[in-house]
Amino acid sequence: MHTTHTPNALDSTALLASIAASLEAIAQGLQAQATAPHELGFIEEARTEYIYCNITKGNGEGWYRLVDSQAQTLPATFWGHVHDISFPTKQRRGQDVVKFNLHMKGDRQAVVFESGIDAFFARAVMVALSRCSPAALKQPIKIFSYITELQTGDKTLSAALYTADGTKLDASWKASFDWGAIARRAKDTIYQARGIEPKANQEEPSPEEEDDPPF
């Protein structure tokens, strides 16, 4: 004799439990994307790479590297350890130009993100790092680049920084800020995270501090 199964409370409970497990798996997947990945960096080869953070000189799509003198856009997100910031003077069209360099390290690569010293990118990064704790910088940091539009209608590249647990660092700034103090505070925080004495406490400057903030 054929009998028809009638859903009961046990069936409903099992269904709800299955749905809850699926939602938990999705939530864990999203959380994993927000925190540090297993492998840091976005270039397979072990080398130092310069990434240029100027969309007007690239292809207008984001930060880029040069491959055979051609701009190649890279993913907007980079995970790595902050190693330093510096302000080197470089030759551009026969003139000395001060640049902002953010030095980061992945698992098999060292990356230098370069922009103009007054660029949105440079200012957002310096402010965020100056407000970060040394403890947070001992862990990988996520830097997310994005294009923002100015009041003039021009577009420029900026960045948002996140700690390993997904906390966004405050990168809000004003042009009237004391940029020399901000840069020095950012460098001191980075060096404290790396176990290096701040410059003011050193008998001799560290070789890595050859490019002091030019503000």
N, C-alpha and C positions, 0 to 999 in steps of 0.2 A: 504494500500500500504506500503510495507516494504522499509525503507530507510536505507542506510549505513552511519554510523557515520564517519565523516572525522576529524582526529585530527586537532586542530587549535592552535593558539598562547596561548589561555587560558589553554588548556590541557597541553602544554609544560611548561607553567609557574607553574602550580600546581605540575607537576612531579618534576621540579627542586626544588620547595619549599619543597617537601617531602624528596628529597634526602638531601637537606641542613639540614633539621631538624634531619635526621638520623645521619648525620656526626657530628652534634653538640652534640647529645646524646652520641655518641661514645667517642668524645673528652672529655666530662664531666666525663664519666666513667673512662677514663684513668687518668684524673687529680685527681679524687677521690682516685685512687690507689696510687698516688704519694704523697699525703698529709696524715695527721694524720687520722687514722680510728676513728670510734665512740668509740670503746672500746680498751684500751691499754693492752698489754701483750699477752702471748700465753699459759698460764696455768690457768685452770678453778678454782683451789682451792686457797683459801686465805692462803698463806704461803710464807716463804722465800726460794728461790730456788738457788742452786749453779749450774751455767752453766760453763762447762770446755771448754776452747778454745785452746785445744792442740790435733790436729788430730792424732799425732803419738801415743798418749796414749788412744785414743778413737777407733772408727772403721774406721777412715780415711775419713769420709763423711762430717764432719763439727763439729760445737760446739755441746756439748752433756750434758746430765745429767745422773747421775747414778741411776739405778733402780735395786735393788737387786744385786748390784755390777756389773751390765751390762750397757754398754754405750748405751744410747738411743738418737739418733740424733734428733734435734729439727729444726723447720723451720729456714731458713737462715735470716729472717727479724724479728726484734723486735722493736716495738714502745713503748716508755715509757719516763718518766721524769728522767733526770740525777740527782742523789742525792749526789754522792760523788765519789772520787777515793781514794784508800788506798793501803798501801804496807805492808801487814802483813808478819811476819816470821812464817813459818810452818815447821813441822817435816815431812821430806820425806826420807824414808829409813835410819832413824837414824841421819839425818843431818838437820841443819837449812837451810831453803831455803826461800828467799824473793820472794813473789808473787805480782802480780799486780791485784787489784780488782777494777772493775767498778761496782758501785752500781746504779741500776736503779729501778724505781717503775712503775708498771702498775696500773690498776684500783683496782685490788684485790690481788696484789702480790708484793713482793720485790724480785728482782733478782740480784745476784752477779755474774758477768762474771769474771772468773779467768783465768789468763795465767801467764807464766813466765815473769819476769820483763823486760827481754831483747827480748821478743818475738815480731814478727811483729805486732801482734794484739795489744799489750800494747803500742807500739810506735805510731802506727797509731791513736789509740784512744786519747792518751795524746796530740799529736800534733794537732789533729782536735779540741779538746776541748780548747786548749790554744789559738787557733785562732778564736774561736767563741765569739760572744758577749753575755753578761749576758741576754740581752733582748731575744735572740734566745733560750737560755736555760730555760727561763721561760715557754716555750712551749714544747710539746713532741718532742723527737728526734727519728729519725729512724736509727737504726744500722743494717747494712747489712753485714753479714759475707761471706767470699769467700775464696777459696783455691788458693794460688799462688805458682808457682814453682820457686825455687831458682836456682842460677847458678850451684850449685852442683848437681842439679837434684832432690833434696829433695823437699817435699811439706810442706807448712805451712799455718796456718790460718791468714788471715788479715781481715780488716774491713773498710767499708766506712760509714760515718755518714752524715745524711741529716737533715736539719731543717724542721719545720712543713710545710713550704710552698714548700718543695721539693728541696731547694738549697743544693748542695753537699758541705760539708766542706773540705777545703784543708787539706789533711793528708799526704802530701809528706814530707819525712824526710831523713836525713843522719845520719850515725852512729856518726859523729863528733859533733852533736848538744850538747848543754849544757842541758842535760836531767833533772838535778835538777831544773834549771830555768823554763823549760817547764812544769814540774810536778807542781811546785808551782803556775805558772801562770794559769794552768788548774784548780787547786783547788780554787784559788782566784776567777776565773770566775764563777765556780759552786756556791760558797758561796755568791757571789754578787747577782746571780740570785735568790738564796733562801732567801736573806735578812740577811745573816750572815756576820758579820764583818770579814775581812781577819785577819789571825793570827797575823800579825805584828802590828795590831791596837788593839789587845785584851790585857787586863791586865792579863788574865789567858787563857791558851789554851782551845779550845773547846774539849769536850770529844771525838768528832768525828775525831779529828786530832792526835790521838795517834800514828798513823802509818805515820810518816813523810817520804818524799821522800828520799830513801837511796842512793842518787847519790853524 
